[in-house]
Every structure is written in structure tokens, then in C-alpha cells.
Amino acid sequence: MKTKKAITEIIRKRYSCRTYSSRPVENELKDQLEQFLADSPAGPFGSRSRFELIMATDEDRDALKGLGTYWFIKDPAGFIVSAIRQSPKNLEDFGYVMERNILYATDLGLGTCWLGGSFTRSTFAKKIGTGEDETLPAVASVGHMAPKMGMVEKAIRWGAGAGSGFRA
Ligand SMILES: Cc1cc2nc3c(=O)[nH]c(=O)nc-3n(C[C@H](O)[C@H](O)[C@H](O)COP(=O)(O)O)c2cc1C
């Protein structure tokens, strides 16, 4: 994986961002992330996950609200949505490759947050048209980080025992 910054720096910089800025994600960044997802390799145990980037257009940011993230995520520009098929260690493979996506988005300067529980699985599954043999293990919100964390985000971080979060 080619990154602009050293991977250790990217890992230190990443935190779960739940409050996004209204600044739209530039087309160039969107295209780079989309291409990265399309080129996703198999995980270390050999299974492949499918990833799609769902982004709101500048005019309809509210369109994403109907997907459902239980108020945990404020104003994301989009989501990385995933689908996997049943196979041995498919979740391990998925977790590895999804974290790779998260770190790549961090290197692009974008905020992200893994959502394995606080999202409405059925609406996201419908959005990417999961097949009968596919399940949707998790999604990740993406977008430019807001300059300040919202109160809900601070409360969630406190509840999860997370650190204060790092802002560049
Ligand atoms: C597999 C996985 C699933 C997660 N699911 C959720 C979730 O459903 N909702 C949420 O708000 N955060 C979720 N998180 C984010 C964690 O709460 C977060 O990583 C943790 O609080 C540590 O904070 P940090 O990521 O800022 O270091 C998830 C993280 C991982 C790795």
C-alpha cells in the first residue's frame, strides 16, 4: 500500500471521527478512495470482501441520513460499505482489509469511524444490493473532520474509554 505519510504516523493520527465538517470531499479524493476500494486485495486468509463508497452529492447531504446511524455520526460525507461471503476466517480477512481502507482514507486527510453495531444493516445492505449469499459486517463513515467534536461524540468516546482523539 502506497501512502504519502509513514504508516506509523497514519496509525497514530487516526481516531474514530463522529463529527464531520460540511465541507464536501473533493472529487479527486473521492476518486482516489474509490479506486483504492476497487483494488482491494484478499485478506491474509485468502477471502475477498466487496467494498463500495457511497457519497452524498453536494446538494443532497441529507440523503445519507435515511441510512441510519442512531445519532452516533454527525454529517458524514459518505460511507464505505462492505459485503462478504461465508468462508473460514472471512471476518478476520474483512477486518484486515477494512482497516487498510481506514488508514488509506486517513492518509488522504479524511476522518473515518468504524461502525459494526450502531447502524441500520438492512438499509445499507439495500443500498449496495447485497446478494443472498452475502452479509454486511460493518460500514465506516468518511468525510472531512469538523474542527470541534460534538457533545454526543465526546460522550461516546468517554463511554467507550477512548482517548481524547487526535486532531492534526
Ligand atoms: C470493529 C469495530 C467496530 C466498531 N463499531 C462501532 C460502532 O458501531 N459505533 C461506534 O460509534 N464506534 C464503533 N467503533 C469505534 C470504536 O468505538 C473506537 O475505535 C474506540 O472507541 C476507540 O477509539 P479510537 O478509534 O478513536 O481510537 C468500532 C471500532 C471497531 C474496530
The ligand as an SDF file (V2000), in Angstrom:
LIG
                    3D

 31 33  0  0  0  0  0  0  0  0999 V2000
  -14.7280   -3.4960   14.5850 C   0  0  0  0  0  0  0  0  0  0  0  0
  -15.1170   -2.1690   15.1670 C   0  0  0  0  0  0  0  0  0  0  0  0
  -16.4720   -1.8360   15.2730 C   0  0  0  0  0  0  0  0  0  0  0  0
  -16.8490   -0.5890   15.7740 C   0  0  0  0  0  0  0  0  0  0  0  0
  -18.1740   -0.2620   15.8300 N   0  0  0  0  0  0  0  0  0  0  0  0
  -18.5630    0.9670   16.2740 C   0  0  0  0  0  0  0  0  0  0  0  0
  -19.9380    1.3340   16.2900 C   0  0  0  0  0  0  0  0  0  0  0  0
  -20.8230    0.5740   15.9280 O   0  0  0  0  0  0  0  0  0  0  0  0
  -20.2440    2.5850   16.7080 N   0  0  0  0  0  0  0  0  0  0  0  0
  -19.2990    3.4850   17.1000 C   0  0  0  0  0  0  0  0  0  0  0  0
  -19.6580    4.6070   17.4540 O   0  0  0  0  0  0  0  0  0  0  0  0
  -17.9710    3.1580   17.1080 N   0  0  0  0  0  0  0  0  0  0  0  0
  -17.5910    1.9250   16.6970 C   0  0  0  0  0  0  0  0  0  0  0  0
  -16.2480    1.5970   16.6720 N   0  0  0  0  0  0  0  0  0  0  0  0
  -15.2480    2.5740   17.0740 C   0  0  0  0  0  0  0  0  0  0  0  0
  -14.7590    2.3060   18.5000 C   0  0  0  0  0  0  0  0  0  0  0  0
  -15.7310    2.7090   19.4160 O   0  0  0  0  0  0  0  0  0  0  0  0
  -13.4500    3.0870   18.6840 C   0  0  0  0  0  0  0  0  0  0  0  0
  -12.4930    2.5320   17.8290 O   0  0  0  0  0  0  0  0  0  0  0  0
  -12.9540    3.0770   20.1110 C   0  0  0  0  0  0  0  0  0  0  0  0
  -13.8110    3.8320   20.9080 O   0  0  0  0  0  0  0  0  0  0  0  0
  -11.5180    3.6490   20.2250 C   0  0  0  0  0  0  0  0  0  0  0  0
  -11.4690    4.9770   19.7620 O   0  0  0  0  0  0  0  0  0  0  0  0
  -10.4970    5.4300   18.5800 P   0  0  0  0  0  0  0  0  0  0  0  0
  -10.8890    4.5980   17.3520 O   0  0  0  0  0  0  0  0  0  0  0  0
  -10.7610    6.8930   18.3990 O   0  0  0  0  0  0  0  0  0  0  0  0
   -9.0980    5.1190   18.9860 O   0  0  0  0  0  0  0  0  0  0  0  0
  -15.8660    0.3390   16.2010 C   0  0  0  0  0  0  0  0  0  0  0  0
  -14.4950    0.0010   16.0970 C   0  0  0  0  0  0  0  0  0  0  0  0
  -14.1270   -1.2320   15.5900 C   0  0  0  0  0  0  0  0  0  0  0  0
  -12.6530   -1.5730   15.4750 C   0  0  0  0  0  0  0  0  0  0  0  0
  1  2  1  0
  2  3  1  0
  2 30  2  0
  3  4  2  0
  4  5  1  0
  4 28  1  0
  5  6  2  0
  6  7  1  0
  6 13  1  0
  7  8  2  0
  7  9  1  0
  9 10  1  0
 10 11  2  0
 10 12  1  0
 12 13  2  0
 13 14  1  0
 14 15  1  0
 14 28  1  0
 15 16  1  0
 16 17  1  0
 16 18  1  0
 18 19  1  0
 18 20  1  0
 20 21  1  0
 20 22  1  0
 22 23  1  0
 23 24  1  0
 24 25  2  0
 24 26  1  0
 24 27  1  0
 28 29  2  0
 29 30  1  0
 30 31  1  0
M  END
$$$$
